[in-house]
Amino acid sequence: MSNKIGRQKKQHVNAGTEITGQIMEYILAVVIMAVCVVVPLYARDGYRQIGNAKYAAYKSIMITGFSVLLALTALYLFFRQKEKRKWSVSLTDLFVMAYLVLSGFSVISGGFYEDALWGCNGWNMGLLSQISFVLLYLFISRFGRYYRLMTYVLCGTAAVVFFIGILHRMMIDPIGFYEGLADYQKAQFLSTLGQATWYASFLAVTLPVGIAVFLYTEKRVLRVLGGVYVFLGFSTLVTQNSDSAYFALAGCMLVFFWISVENGDYLERFLWISALFFAAGKVMYFLLKIHPNPALEYDVMTEFILCSPGSWILLGVCLAACAALYIRRHVKGCTGRKDSMDRLRRGVLFAAAAALAGIVAVIYLNARGVLPEALSEKLGKISYFNWNDDWGNGRGRIWSFAVRMYGQESLLHKLFGVGPDCFNAYVSAYHSEEAALLWGEKLLTNAHNEWLSMLINDGLFGAAAYIGIFTTAVCRFLKAASGRVGTAGAADSAYRTERMMLTGIAAAVVSYMAYNFFCYQQVLCTPFIFILMGIGEYITAADGKSIGEGKRKG
């Protein structure tokens, strides 16, 4: 009799866990979709204070949705405790939790309590925002059953944003945001996102997801939609006029190459993606001839992609490589040997690393004046190779100042930081005279390098935990995706497809890290990368059967 009662209680508890979990999955899906639609598209008064407007929308969604979710979490944990089940914790989870704790320590360490809570005006990346990022990751990684729907909504919204951005570059304004703006202001603002740098950050996070769909899906309809999405993304990338976006694209394309080289079909699609990028530049060149934008001054990379004969050559090379691989595989029936593909993969990665190291070395040597005079004169014509205060639109001055400031901090601040988004508060309190000499009345809100800003705001420990989130996520997602490419006779195509979503998310993380080497946390990019990492963690932690069903056990 007692055993029967025990079984009934256990079934009752199991039902409570399952029902509560399902409710949380539904509510979470609605919250995430609201974030993915409202934050990119919402604006109160055109571009006036658009950053604050978007953050206000984000804050309202998070407070409303997560208040309910946190209440349900208490009930869910109660049922799980009765079942005496434990949740598995990944290395990325540990870094996320460590970062949350260390962010709290940085608030105490810095002492700028009000600034640390809400963050600097216009950025709003204080402790509450950091908590929201952690909650996004944790909830989605545990209750992200409807992650496909979340991803589709995010990409659908991004496609609308990209299309409007393309029209804006041709001075076509379907949403009326350009009314009353001067021409120079129209060159600085894009689509529904505002400032071009913020726009590019959203692009850097969302574009890799669409590239992954085109590369890895087995469904023709999705591949066509993915191709359209990628073409829109490339078309707006080559006209948004931010050099940092090209750096982000290079990072994510390396990730796709690393995985795609293992399979002939995917490598062929990768080459088509590369050709599509240069083709988008040529299409936009002709469209901008039809609808010119006289206020827009192209940066070096945009000028090259749109106007240089060299970009035509690169387009031809990509098309020739596509044709050669197609003939080799489909006409001659040759397939690449695994050892040769591994050598190619490592060779490309080594070449990319060597090129990056070489560029840094040349910039350093040129700044020290040790290069031959003739070479130095040639390099002087290329702004990238001339390190000075104006390098990178003033980043040379900002980075030098930030490094000096960190070097002068106390040991407590070096280790634990001055508080989330308290860069400006600390500068105003301890370095106001030097900042006034360098920037006048302008506010220096961050180091224009997220990783350097994190070092100052959250200290050495907090920055290490934060970087650990991204690096472990990339490594774990790629490890889970590697070896699943083109696995013949796999249980079902959904299994392979969902595994390949991990590659897109890993590429988005690398793209975010590369882009924000020159930029910063803000509401149009950081919440979305944590959403994607949560999805990646959900997929990684699931077993093969649950992936195919889109459902996680336990």
C-alpha positions as CSV (number, residue, x, y, z in Angstrom):
1,M,0.0,0.0,0.0
2,S,2.8,2.4,0.9
3,N,4.6,1.6,-2.4
4,K,1.4,2.5,-4.3
5,I,1.1,5.8,-2.5
6,G,4.8,6.5,-3.1
7,R,4.4,5.9,-6.9
8,Q,1.3,8.2,-7.0
9,K,3.3,11.0,-5.3
10,K,6.2,10.5,-7.7
11,Q,3.8,10.7,-10.7
12,H,2.2,13.8,-9.3
13,V,5.6,15.5,-8.8
14,N,6.7,14.4,-12.3
15,A,3.5,15.9,-13.8
16,G,4.2,19.1,-11.9
17,T,7.7,19.4,-13.3
18,E,6.6,18.7,-16.8
19,I,3.6,21.1,-16.8
20,T,5.6,23.9,-15.2
21,G,8.5,23.3,-17.6
22,Q,6.2,23.4,-20.6
23,I,4.6,26.7,-19.4
24,M,8.0,28.2,-19.0
25,E,9.0,27.1,-22.5
26,Y,5.9,28.8,-24.0
27,I,6.4,32.0,-22.1
28,L,10.1,32.1,-22.8
29,A,9.5,31.7,-26.5
30,V,7.1,34.7,-26.5
31,V,9.5,36.8,-24.5
32,I,12.5,36.1,-26.8
33,M,10.4,36.6,-30.0
34,A,9.2,40.0,-28.5
35,V,12.9,41.0,-28.0
36,C,13.8,39.9,-31.5
37,V,11.0,41.9,-33.1
38,V,10.5,44.9,-30.9
39,V,14.1,45.9,-30.0
40,P,15.4,46.1,-33.7
41,L,12.2,47.8,-35.1
42,Y,11.0,50.1,-32.3
43,A,11.7,53.8,-32.2
44,R,9.8,56.6,-30.5
45,D,10.8,59.7,-32.5
46,G,12.9,58.6,-35.5
47,Y,16.6,58.7,-34.6
48,R,16.2,61.1,-31.7
49,Q,17.4,59.2,-28.6
50,I,16.9,56.0,-30.4
51,G,19.4,54.1,-28.2
52,N,17.5,55.0,-25.1
53,A,14.2,54.1,-26.7
54,K,15.3,50.7,-27.7
55,Y,16.8,50.0,-24.3
56,A,13.5,51.1,-22.7
57,A,11.6,48.6,-24.9
58,Y,14.2,45.9,-24.0
59,K,13.9,46.7,-20.3
60,S,10.1,46.6,-20.3
61,I,10.0,43.2,-22.1
62,M,12.6,41.7,-19.7
63,I,11.0,43.0,-16.5
64,T,7.5,41.8,-17.6
65,G,8.6,38.4,-19.0
66,F,11.3,37.5,-16.6
67,S,9.3,38.4,-13.5
68,V,6.8,35.6,-14.5
69,L,9.6,33.2,-15.5
70,L,11.5,33.7,-12.2
71,A,8.3,33.0,-10.3
72,L,7.7,29.9,-12.3
73,T,11.4,28.9,-11.8
74,A,10.8,28.7,-8.0
75,L,7.9,26.3,-8.6
76,Y,9.9,24.3,-11.1
77,L,12.9,23.9,-8.8
78,F,10.6,22.8,-6.0
79,F,9.3,19.9,-8.1
80,R,12.8,19.0,-9.3
81,Q,14.1,19.0,-5.7
82,K,11.3,16.5,-4.8
83,E,12.5,14.3,-7.6
84,K,16.1,14.7,-6.4
85,R,17.4,15.3,-9.9
86,K,20.4,17.4,-10.6
87,W,21.0,19.7,-13.6
88,S,24.2,19.1,-15.6
89,V,26.4,22.2,-15.7
90,S,28.8,22.9,-18.6
91,L,32.1,24.8,-18.5
92,T,30.3,27.7,-20.3
93,D,27.6,27.7,-17.6
94,L,30.3,28.0,-14.9
95,F,31.9,31.0,-16.7
96,V,28.5,32.6,-17.0
97,M,27.8,32.2,-13.3
98,A,31.3,33.4,-12.4
99,Y,30.8,36.5,-14.5
100,L,27.5,37.3,-12.8
101,V,29.1,37.0,-9.3
102,L,32.2,39.0,-10.3
103,S,30.0,41.7,-11.9
104,G,28.5,42.1,-8.4
105,F,32.0,42.3,-6.9
106,S,32.9,45.0,-9.4
107,V,30.0,47.2,-8.2
108,I,31.3,47.0,-4.6
109,S,34.9,47.5,-5.8
110,G,34.2,50.6,-7.8
111,G,31.8,52.3,-5.4
112,F,29.8,54.0,-8.2
113,Y,26.6,52.3,-7.1
114,E,24.0,54.3,-9.1
115,D,26.1,54.3,-12.3
116,A,26.8,50.6,-11.9
117,L,23.2,49.7,-11.5
118,W,21.8,51.3,-14.6
119,G,24.9,52.1,-16.6
120,C,26.0,55.2,-18.5
121,N,23.2,57.2,-20.1
122,G,22.7,56.1,-23.7
123,W,24.5,52.8,-23.2
124,N,22.7,51.4,-20.1
125,M,25.0,48.4,-19.8
126,G,25.0,48.4,-16.0
127,L,24.6,45.5,-13.6
128,L,20.9,45.1,-14.4
129,S,21.7,44.6,-18.1
130,Q,24.5,42.1,-17.3
131,I,22.0,40.2,-15.1
132,S,19.5,40.2,-18.0
133,F,22.1,38.7,-20.4
134,V,22.9,36.0,-17.9
135,L,19.2,35.2,-17.5
136,L,18.7,35.1,-21.3
137,Y,21.5,32.5,-21.6
138,L,20.4,30.4,-18.6
139,F,16.7,30.3,-19.4
140,I,17.2,29.5,-23.1
141,S,19.8,26.9,-22.4
142,R,17.3,25.1,-20.2
143,F,13.9,25.9,-21.6
144,G,14.7,26.8,-25.2
145,R,12.5,24.1,-26.8
146,Y,11.2,26.5,-29.5
147,Y,14.6,27.8,-30.5
148,R,13.9,27.2,-34.2
149,L,11.0,29.6,-34.0
150,M,13.1,32.1,-32.1
151,T,15.8,31.9,-34.7
152,Y,13.3,32.3,-37.6
153,V,11.8,35.4,-36.0
154,L,15.2,36.9,-35.4
155,C,16.3,36.3,-39.0
156,G,13.0,37.5,-40.4
157,T,13.3,40.8,-38.4
158,A,16.9,41.2,-39.5
159,A,16.0,40.8,-43.1
160,V,13.5,43.7,-42.8
161,V,16.2,45.8,-41.1
162,F,18.8,44.9,-43.8
163,F,16.4,45.8,-46.7
164,I,15.6,49.2,-45.2
165,G,19.3,49.8,-44.7
166,I,20.0,49.1,-48.3
167,L,17.2,51.5,-49.4
168,H,18.6,54.1,-47.0
169,R,22.0,53.9,-48.6
170,M,20.3,54.7,-51.9
171,M,18.6,57.7,-50.2
172,I,15.2,55.9,-50.4
173,D,13.4,56.4,-47.1
174,P,10.3,54.2,-46.8
175,I,9.8,54.7,-43.1
176,G,10.2,58.5,-42.9
177,F,13.2,58.5,-40.5
178,Y,15.3,60.8,-42.7
179,E,12.8,63.6,-42.7
180,G,14.4,66.8,-41.3
181,L,18.0,65.4,-41.3
182,A,21.0,67.0,-43.0
183,D,22.9,65.0,-45.6
184,Y,25.8,64.3,-43.3
185,Q,23.4,62.9,-40.7
186,K,21.8,60.6,-43.3
187,A,25.2,59.1,-43.9
188,Q,25.6,58.3,-40.2
189,F,22.2,56.6,-39.6
190,L,20.7,53.5,-41.1
191,S,17.4,51.6,-41.1
192,T,15.5,51.2,-37.8
193,L,18.7,50.9,-35.8
194,G,20.2,54.3,-35.9
195,Q,24.0,55.0,-35.8
196,A,25.9,53.0,-38.4
197,T,28.2,51.4,-35.8
198,W,25.2,50.1,-33.9
199,Y,23.7,48.9,-37.1
200,A,26.9,47.0,-38.0
201,S,27.0,45.3,-34.6
202,F,23.5,43.8,-35.2
203,L,24.5,42.8,-38.7
204,A,27.7,41.1,-37.3
205,V,25.6,38.9,-34.9
206,T,22.7,38.0,-37.2
207,L,24.3,37.5,-40.6
208,P,26.3,34.3,-39.7
209,V,23.0,32.6,-38.7
210,G,21.7,33.0,-42.3
211,I,25.0,31.9,-43.8
212,A,24.8,28.7,-41.8
213,V,21.3,28.0,-43.1
214,F,22.4,28.4,-46.7
215,L,25.5,26.2,-46.1
216,Y,24.0,23.3,-44.2
217,T,20.3,22.9,-44.6
218,E,19.1,20.0,-46.7
219,K,15.7,21.7,-47.5
220,R,15.7,23.6,-50.8
221,V,13.1,26.1,-49.6
222,L,15.2,27.0,-46.6
223,R,18.3,27.2,-48.7
224,V,16.7,29.6,-51.1
225,L,15.5,31.8,-48.3
226,G,18.9,31.6,-46.7
227,G,20.5,32.7,-50.0
228,V,18.1,35.7,-50.2
229,Y,18.9,36.6,-46.6
230,V,22.7,36.3,-47.1
231,F,22.5,38.5,-50.2
232,L,20.6,41.2,-48.3
233,G,23.1,40.9,-45.5
234,F,26.1,41.2,-47.8
235,S,24.5,44.1,-49.8
236,T,24.0,46.1,-46.6
237,L,27.4,45.1,-45.2
238,V,29.3,46.5,-48.2
239,T,27.5,49.8,-47.9
240,Q,27.1,50.4,-44.2
241,N,30.6,51.8,-44.2
242,S,32.1,50.3,-41.1
243,D,35.6,48.7,-41.4
244,S,35.0,46.6,-38.3
245,A,32.2,44.7,-40.0
246,Y,34.7,43.3,-42.5
247,F,36.9,42.1,-39.7
248,A,33.8,40.4,-38.2
249,L,32.9,38.8,-41.5
250,A,36.5,37.4,-41.9
251,G,36.2,35.8,-38.5
252,C,32.9,34.1,-39.1
253,M,34.0,33.0,-42.6
254,L,37.0,31.2,-41.1
255,V,34.7,29.3,-38.8
256,F,32.5,28.2,-41.8
257,F,35.5,27.2,-43.8
258,W,36.9,25.1,-40.9
259,I,33.7,23.0,-40.8
260,S,32.8,23.1,-44.5
261,V,36.1,21.8,-45.7
262,E,35.2,18.4,-44.3
263,N,32.4,17.9,-46.9
264,G,32.5,18.5,-50.6
265,D,28.9,19.8,-50.9
266,Y,29.4,22.3,-48.1
267,L,32.8,23.4,-49.4
268,E,31.1,24.1,-52.8
269,R,28.4,26.1,-51.1
270,F,31.1,28.0,-49.1
271,L,32.7,29.1,-52.4
272,W,29.3,30.2,-53.7
273,I,28.9,32.3,-50.5
274,S,32.3,33.9,-51.1
275,A,31.3,34.7,-54.7
276,L,28.0,36.1,-53.5
277,F,29.8,38.6,-51.3
278,F,31.7,40.1,-54.1
279,A,28.7,39.9,-56.4
280,A,26.7,41.9,-53.8
281,G,29.3,44.6,-53.9
282,K,29.0,44.9,-57.7
283,V,25.2,45.0,-57.5
284,M,25.3,47.7,-54.9
285,Y,27.8,49.6,-57.0
286,F,25.4,49.8,-59.9
287,L,22.4,50.6,-57.7
288,L,24.3,53.4,-56.1
289,K,25.0,54.8,-59.5
290,I,21.2,54.8,-60.2
291,H,20.4,56.3,-56.8
292,P,23.6,58.0,-55.6
293,N,24.3,59.0,-52.1
294,P,26.5,62.1,-52.3
295,A,26.9,62.5,-48.6
296,L,28.4,59.1,-48.1
297,E,32.3,59.0,-48.1
298,Y,33.4,55.4,-48.5
299,D,36.0,53.9,-46.1
300,V,39.0,52.0,-47.6
301,M,37.4,48.6,-47.6
302,T,34.0,49.8,-48.9
303,E,35.8,51.7,-51.7
304,F,37.7,48.5,-52.6
305,I,34.6,46.2,-52.6
306,L,32.4,48.6,-54.5
307,C,34.8,50.3,-57.0
308,S,38.2,48.6,-57.2
309,P,39.1,46.4,-60.2
310,G,40.6,44.1,-57.6
311,S,37.2,43.1,-56.3
312,W,36.2,42.0,-59.9
313,I,39.3,39.8,-59.9
314,L,38.3,38.3,-56.6
315,L,34.8,37.6,-57.8
316,G,36.3,35.9,-60.9
317,V,38.6,33.8,-58.6
318,C,35.7,32.7,-56.5
319,L,33.6,31.7,-59.5
320,A,36.5,29.9,-61.1
321,A,37.0,28.0,-57.8
322,C,33.3,27.1,-57.7
323,A,33.5,25.8,-61.3
324,A,36.7,23.8,-60.7
325,L,35.4,22.1,-57.6
326,Y,32.1,21.3,-59.4
327,I,33.9,19.7,-62.3
328,R,36.2,17.8,-60.0
329,R,33.4,16.4,-57.9
330,H,30.5,15.9,-60.3
331,V,32.3,15.4,-63.7
332,K,35.5,13.6,-62.8
333,G,34.0,12.0,-59.7
334,C,37.0,12.9,-57.5
335,T,36.7,13.5,-53.8
336,G,39.3,15.1,-51.6
337,R,41.3,13.0,-49.2
338,K,40.7,13.6,-45.6
339,D,44.4,14.2,-44.9
340,S,44.7,16.8,-47.7
341,M,41.6,18.5,-46.5
342,D,43.0,18.7,-43.0
343,R,46.2,20.3,-44.4
344,L,44.2,22.8,-46.4
345,R,42.1,23.7,-43.3
346,R,45.2,24.2,-41.1
347,G,47.0,26.0,-43.9
348,V,44.3,28.6,-44.3
349,L,44.0,29.1,-40.6
350,F,47.8,29.5,-40.3
351,A,47.8,31.9,-43.2
352,A,45.0,34.0,-41.6
353,A,46.9,34.1,-38.3
354,A,50.2,34.9,-40.0
355,A,48.5,37.8,-41.9
356,L,47.0,39.2,-38.8
357,A,50.3,39.0,-36.9
358,G,52.1,40.5,-39.9
359,I,49.7,43.5,-40.0
360,V,50.2,44.1,-36.3
361,A,53.9,43.8,-36.7
362,V,54.0,46.3,-39.6
363,I,51.9,48.8,-37.7
364,Y,54.2,48.5,-34.7
365,L,57.4,48.8,-36.7
366,N,56.1,51.7,-38.7
367,A,55.0,53.5,-35.5
368,R,58.6,53.0,-34.1
369,G,60.1,54.4,-37.4
370,V,62.3,51.4,-38.0
371,L,61.0,50.5,-41.5
372,P,62.8,51.6,-44.6
373,E,61.8,55.1,-45.7
374,A,60.5,54.1,-49.1
375,L,58.3,51.4,-47.5
376,S,57.1,53.8,-44.7
377,E,56.1,56.4,-47.3
378,K,54.0,53.8,-49.2
379,L,52.4,52.6,-45.9
380,G,51.7,56.2,-45.0
381,K,49.1,56.3,-47.7
382,I,47.1,53.6,-46.0
383,S,45.5,54.7,-42.8
384,Y,45.4,51.2,-41.3
385,F,49.2,51.1,-41.1
386,N,49.8,54.4,-39.4
387,W,49.4,54.1,-35.6
388,N,48.7,57.4,-34.0
389,D,46.0,59.1,-31.9
390,D,43.7,59.3,-34.9
391,W,44.1,55.6,-35.9
392,G,40.8,53.8,-36.3
393,N,38.7,57.0,-36.1
394,G,40.3,58.0,-32.8
395,R,40.7,54.6,-31.3
396,G,44.5,55.0,-31.1
397,R,44.0,57.8,-28.6
398,I,41.2,56.0,-26.7
399,W,43.1,52.7,-26.4
400,S,46.3,54.4,-25.2
401,F,44.4,56.4,-22.6
402,A,42.6,53.3,-21.4
403,V,45.8,51.3,-21.0
404,R,47.4,54.1,-19.1
405,M,44.4,54.4,-16.9
406,Y,44.4,50.7,-16.1
407,G,48.1,50.9,-15.3
408,Q,47.4,53.6,-12.7
409,E,44.5,51.8,-11.0
410,S,44.8,50.4,-7.5
411,L,45.2,46.6,-7.1
412,L,41.6,46.3,-6.1
413,H,40.4,48.0,-9.2
414,K,42.8,46.0,-11.4
415,L,41.5,42.7,-10.1
416,F,37.8,43.5,-9.6
417,G,37.1,46.6,-11.7
418,V,35.3,49.9,-11.2
419,G,31.8,48.6,-11.9
420,P,29.7,47.6,-15.0
421,D,29.5,50.4,-17.5
422,C,31.3,52.7,-15.0
423,F,34.1,53.6,-17.4
424,N,32.9,57.2,-17.7
425,A,32.2,57.6,-14.0
426,Y,35.7,56.5,-13.2
427,V,37.3,58.8,-15.8
428,S,35.2,61.7,-14.5
429,A,36.3,61.0,-10.9
430,Y,40.0,60.3,-11.4
431,H,41.1,61.4,-14.9
432,S,38.8,64.3,-15.8
433,E,41.7,66.8,-16.5
434,E,43.5,64.5,-19.0
435,A,40.2,63.5,-20.6
436,A,39.2,67.2,-21.0
437,L,42.5,67.9,-22.7
438,L,42.0,65.0,-25.1
439,W,38.3,65.2,-25.8
440,G,37.0,68.5,-24.5
441,E,33.4,68.3,-23.4
442,K,32.8,65.0,-25.1
443,L,32.1,62.0,-22.7
444,L,34.3,59.0,-23.0
445,T,31.9,56.2,-22.1
446,N,34.0,53.2,-23.0
447,A,37.3,52.1,-24.6
448,H,35.7,51.3,-28.0
449,N,37.1,47.8,-27.4
450,E,34.7,45.6,-25.4
451,W,37.5,43.5,-24.0
452,L,39.5,46.4,-22.9
453,S,36.4,48.1,-21.5
454,M,35.6,44.9,-19.6
455,L,39.1,44.8,-18.1
456,I,38.5,48.2,-16.7
457,N,34.9,47.9,-15.7
458,D,35.0,44.3,-14.3
459,G,38.7,43.9,-13.6
460,L,41.0,41.1,-14.5
461,F,38.9,38.4,-12.9
462,G,35.6,39.6,-14.4
463,A,37.2,40.1,-17.9
464,A,38.6,36.6,-17.8
465,A,35.2,35.1,-16.9
466,Y,33.5,37.1,-19.6
467,I,36.0,36.1,-22.3
468,G,35.7,32.5,-21.0
469,I,32.0,32.5,-21.8
470,F,32.7,33.2,-25.5
471,T,35.8,31.1,-26.0
472,T,34.3,28.0,-24.3
473,A,31.0,28.4,-26.2
474,V,32.9,28.5,-29.6
475,C,35.0,25.5,-28.7
476,R,32.1,23.4,-27.4
477,F,29.7,24.3,-30.2
478,L,32.3,23.5,-32.9
479,K,33.3,20.3,-31.2
480,A,29.6,19.2,-31.1
481,A,29.2,20.2,-34.8
482,S,32.4,18.8,-36.1
483,G,32.1,15.2,-37.4
484,R,28.4,15.6,-38.0
485,V,28.9,17.3,-41.4
486,G,27.5,15.1,-44.2
487,T,27.3,12.0,-42.0
488,A,25.9,9.4,-44.3
489,G,23.1,7.3,-42.9
490,A,22.5,9.5,-39.9
491,A,19.2,8.8,-38.1
492,D,17.4,11.8,-39.6
493,S,18.2,15.0,-41.4
494,A,16.9,17.1,-38.4
495,Y,19.8,15.7,-36.3
496,R,22.4,16.9,-38.8
497,T,20.6,20.2,-39.4
498,E,20.4,21.1,-35.8
499,R,24.0,20.2,-35.2
500,M,25.0,22.5,-38.0
501,M,23.1,25.3,-36.4
502,L,25.9,25.2,-33.8
503,T,28.3,26.2,-36.5
504,G,26.3,29.3,-37.3
505,I,26.1,30.2,-33.7
506,A,29.8,29.6,-33.2
507,A,30.5,31.8,-36.2
508,A,28.2,34.5,-34.8
509,V,30.1,34.4,-31.5
510,V,33.4,34.8,-33.3
511,S,31.9,37.6,-35.4
512,Y,30.8,39.4,-32.3
513,M,34.2,39.0,-30.6
514,A,35.9,40.3,-33.7
515,Y,33.6,43.2,-34.3
516,N,33.6,44.3,-30.7
517,F,37.4,44.4,-30.6
518,F,36.7,47.8,-32.1
519,C,33.3,48.5,-30.5
520,Y,31.3,47.9,-27.3
521,Q,28.4,46.3,-25.5
522,Q,24.9,47.7,-26.4
523,V,21.3,46.7,-26.6
524,L,21.4,45.9,-30.4
525,C,24.0,43.2,-30.2
526,T,24.8,41.8,-26.7
527,P,21.3,40.5,-25.9
528,F,21.2,38.7,-29.2
529,I,24.6,37.0,-28.9
530,F,23.5,35.7,-25.4
531,I,20.3,34.5,-27.0
532,L,22.2,32.6,-29.6
533,M,24.7,31.2,-27.1
534,G,21.7,30.0,-25.0
535,I,20.3,28.2,-28.1
536,G,23.7,26.7,-28.8
537,E,24.0,25.4,-25.2
538,Y,20.5,23.9,-25.4
539,I,21.4,22.0,-28.6
540,T,24.8,20.9,-27.2
541,A,23.3,19.6,-24.0
542,A,20.6,17.6,-25.7
543,D,21.1,14.0,-26.9
544,G,20.6,13.0,-30.6
545,K,16.9,12.0,-30.2
546,S,15.9,15.2,-28.4
547,I,17.6,17.3,-31.1
548,G,15.5,15.7,-33.8
549,E,12.4,16.3,-31.8
550,G,13.4,19.8,-30.8
551,K,13.0,18.8,-27.1
552,R,15.4,18.5,-24.2
553,K,15.3,15.7,-21.6
554,G,15.2,16.4,-17.9
